[in-house]
Amino acid sequence: MTFSPVQDRAFLDTMIDRGAVFYLSHSGGKDSQAMYAILCRIIPHRQVCVVHADLGKIEWTGVQDHIRATITHPLNVVRAGKTFFEMVRHRNRTRPDVPPWPSSATRQCTSDLKRGPIQKFIRHDMKARGAKLAVNVTGIRWAEGPARAKRKPVTVNATLSKAGREVYDYMPILALSEAEVFQTIATVGQKPFHAYSRNKRLSCVFCIMGCENDLAHGADQRPDLYREYLDLEDETGWTMFNGQSLRERIEGVRSNQEQAA
């Protein structure tokens, strides 16, 4: 296989020549895995830094072991100063009139638990290296949804481009299809994370953006965590999915499976 071309190769080559540090955000999912495999054939090893935002017990067990097994760089693990459950409880306590759960419109789980800690790491790591130029790389693809279909390959990261730093956000695999992602992983002799045996996506075990199939798989694998989510719905008085509970979404799948059997 010839690896699919990355988006805006001229930008990538320029950043390499200028000695930029490339911070690759790695969730453990298929897109991150394929992105890493492609870019590590282009970017010099010394210019790559891999970062994972640890979500604690709400992320799939073993995902960090999977990342370490499929990369040749050290894995830098960052954590927010709060957990997902603490975030929901705090919002419920301070804003009892609005839904405390994240949604597609208010994705504080992404901003607070992932993007924030990763950007903090980039600032500190650049300072430690004495670096002034960096690229924040993510494995987002256009085919994943209407919102992501509007993304541009390269943008200036205004939050990080301060205090003498020059930082860009870069999405190199925007044009790849799902089939190309899995093919890329297979071509380098690897397999995707085991949850893909049933899952369409890999994020939190119970993601607000997850389909019924993925949510049911999570409940099968982590019944203890499933119970905690249901208890938190009861505690806050709000359902996780805009008027529909996590139980309703999962039990609907299980009912259909039983009927099919």
C-alpha positions in Angstrom: 0.0 0.0 0.0 1.1 3.5 -0.7 0.1 5.6 2.3 -2.6 8.2 1.7 -1.2 11.7 1.2 -1.6 14.0 4.2 -3.4 17.3 4.0 -1.3 20.4 3.2 1.9 18.6 2.7 3.7 21.9 1.9 2.8 23.1 5.4 4.1 19.9 7.0 7.4 20.1 5.1 7.8 23.7 6.1 7.3 23.0 9.7 9.7 20.1 9.6 12.4 22.2 8.0 11.8 24.9 10.6 12.4 22.4 13.4 8.9 22.5 14.9 7.9 20.1 17.6 4.9 18.0 16.6 2.5 17.2 19.5 0.4 14.2 18.3 -2.7 13.8 20.4 -3.4 10.0 20.7 -6.7 8.8 22.0 -6.0 5.1 21.3 -8.6 5.1 18.6 -8.2 4.0 15.0 -7.7 7.5 13.6 -5.0 8.4 16.1 -3.3 5.1 15.3 -3.4 5.6 11.6 -2.3 9.2 11.8 0.7 8.3 13.9 1.7 5.5 11.5 1.5 7.9 8.5 3.3 10.9 10.1 6.1 8.9 11.5 7.1 8.0 8.0 7.5 11.7 7.3 8.5 13.6 10.5 11.9 12.9 12.0 11.6 10.9 15.2 13.1 13.6 17.4 10.5 16.1 16.4 7.5 14.0 17.5 5.9 14.0 21.0 2.9 11.8 21.7 0.3 13.0 24.3 -2.7 11.2 25.7 -5.4 12.8 27.9 -6.2 10.2 30.6 -10.0 10.2 31.3 -9.7 7.9 34.3 -12.3 5.2 34.8 -14.5 6.4 32.0 -12.0 5.5 29.3 -11.7 2.0 28.0 -9.5 -0.3 30.2 -6.2 -1.0 28.4 -6.3 1.8 26.0 -3.0 3.3 27.2 -1.3 -0.1 27.0 -2.5 -0.3 23.4 -1.1 3.1 22.5 2.3 2.2 24.0 2.3 -1.1 22.1 1.8 0.7 18.8 4.1 3.7 19.0 7.9 4.0 19.2 7.9 7.2 21.3 7.4 7.7 25.0 3.7 8.3 25.8 3.1 11.5 27.8 -0.1 11.1 29.8 -1.9 14.2 31.1 -4.9 14.5 33.4 -7.4 17.2 34.2 -7.7 18.4 37.8 -11.2 17.0 37.9 -13.0 13.8 36.8 -16.0 13.5 34.5 -18.3 12.8 37.4 -17.0 15.7 39.4 -17.5 18.0 36.4 -21.2 16.9 36.0 -21.8 17.2 39.8 -20.3 20.7 39.9 -22.4 21.9 37.0 -25.5 20.5 38.6 -24.7 22.2 41.9 -23.9 25.6 40.4 -26.4 25.6 37.5 -29.3 23.4 38.7 -31.6 25.0 36.0 -29.6 23.6 33.1 -28.6 20.1 32.0 -25.3 19.2 33.7 -24.3 16.6 31.2 -22.2 17.5 28.2 -23.9 17.5 24.8 -23.0 18.1 21.2 -23.6 21.8 21.8 -21.7 22.0 25.1 -18.8 19.6 25.0 -17.1 20.6 28.2 -15.8 17.1 28.5 -13.6 17.7 25.4 -12.5 21.2 26.4 -12.0 20.5 30.1 -10.8 16.9 30.2 -8.9 16.7 26.9 -8.0 19.9 25.1 -7.2 21.9 28.3 -4.7 19.5 29.8 -3.0 18.8 26.4 -2.6 22.5 25.8 -1.1 23.0 29.3 1.3 20.2 28.6 2.4 21.8 25.3 3.1 25.1 27.0 5.2 23.5 29.7 7.0 21.1 27.3 7.9 23.9 24.9 9.3 25.9 27.7 11.3 23.0 28.9 12.7 22.4 25.4 13.2 26.1 24.7 11.0 25.6 21.7 9.2 28.5 20.0 7.5 26.7 17.1 5.0 23.8 17.5 2.2 21.9 15.8 -0.7 20.5 17.7 -1.8 17.4 15.6 -5.2 15.6 15.8 -6.6 12.7 13.8 -10.0 14.3 12.9 -11.6 13.2 9.6 -14.2 15.0 7.4 -16.3 11.8 7.1 -17.0 11.7 10.8 -19.9 14.2 10.7 -21.2 17.6 9.4 -19.3 19.7 12.0 -16.0 18.0 11.2 -16.6 18.3 7.5 -16.1 22.0 7.9 -12.7 21.8 9.5 -9.6 23.2 7.7 -6.3 21.3 7.7 -4.3 24.1 9.3 -5.2 26.9 11.6 -3.3 29.2 14.0 -3.8 28.1 17.6 -4.5 31.5 19.1 -4.6 30.2 22.7 -1.1 28.8 22.5 0.5 31.4 20.2 1.5 33.7 23.0 4.6 34.6 25.0 6.8 34.2 22.0 5.3 30.8 20.9 4.1 30.1 17.4 1.6 27.2 17.4 -0.6 25.7 14.7 -3.4 23.2 14.8 -3.0 20.5 12.1 -5.4 17.8 10.9 -3.4 15.7 8.5 -5.9 12.8 7.7 -9.1 14.8 7.1 -9.7 13.2 3.7 -9.1 9.6 4.8 -12.1 7.2 4.7 -12.7 4.7 7.5 -11.6 1.9 5.2 -8.3 3.7 4.5 -7.8 4.1 8.2 -8.1 0.4 9.0 -6.0 -0.4 5.9 -3.2 1.9 7.2 -3.2 0.1 10.5 -3.1 -3.3 8.9 -0.3 -2.2 6.5 2.1 -1.4 9.4 1.3 -4.9 11.0 -0.9 -3.6 13.7 -4.5 -4.1 14.9 -6.9 -1.5 16.2 -8.0 -1.4 19.8 -10.0 -4.5 20.8 -13.3 -2.5 21.4 -13.6 -2.1 17.6 -14.7 -5.7 17.4 -18.1 -4.2 18.1 -17.7 -0.4 18.3 -18.0 2.1 15.5 -16.1 4.8 17.5 -13.7 4.8 20.4 -14.0 7.5 23.0 -15.3 7.3 26.6 -17.0 4.0 27.4 -20.3 5.9 27.5 -19.8 8.8 25.1 -22.5 11.5 24.7 -21.8 11.1 20.9 -21.9 7.3 21.0 -24.4 5.3 19.0 -26.7 2.7 20.8 -24.5 -0.2 19.6 -21.3 1.3 21.2 -23.2 2.2 24.4 -24.5 -1.3 24.8 -21.1 -2.7 24.2 -19.8 -0.5 27.0 -22.5 -1.7 29.3 -21.6 -5.3 28.6 -18.0 -4.7 29.2 -18.3 -2.4 32.2 -21.5 -3.1 34.1 -20.0 -1.4 37.2 -19.5 1.8 35.3 -22.9 1.6 33.7 -24.5 1.5 37.1 -22.5 4.6 38.2 -23.8 6.6 35.2 -27.4 5.5 36.0 -26.9 6.5 39.6 -25.6 9.9 38.5 -28.7 10.5 36.3 -30.8 9.8 39.4 -28.7 12.0 41.6 -28.8 15.0 39.3 -32.3 14.6 38.1 -31.2 15.0 34.5 -30.9 12.3 31.8 -27.6 12.0 29.9 -29.2 12.3 26.4 -31.6 15.3 26.1 -34.6 13.7 27.6 -33.5 10.1 27.2 -31.7 8.1 29.8 -28.6 5.9 29.2 -30.7 3.0 30.3 -33.4 3.6 27.7 -30.9 3.8 24.9 -29.1 0.6 26.0 -32.2 -1.4 26.8 -33.6 -0.7 23.4 -30.6 -2.3 21.8 -30.7 -5.3 24.1 -34.4 -5.8 23.4 -33.8 -5.8 19.6 -31.0 -8.3 20.1 -33.2 -10.6 22.1 -36.0 -10.4 19.4 -33.5 -11.1 16.7 -32.2 -14.2 18.6 
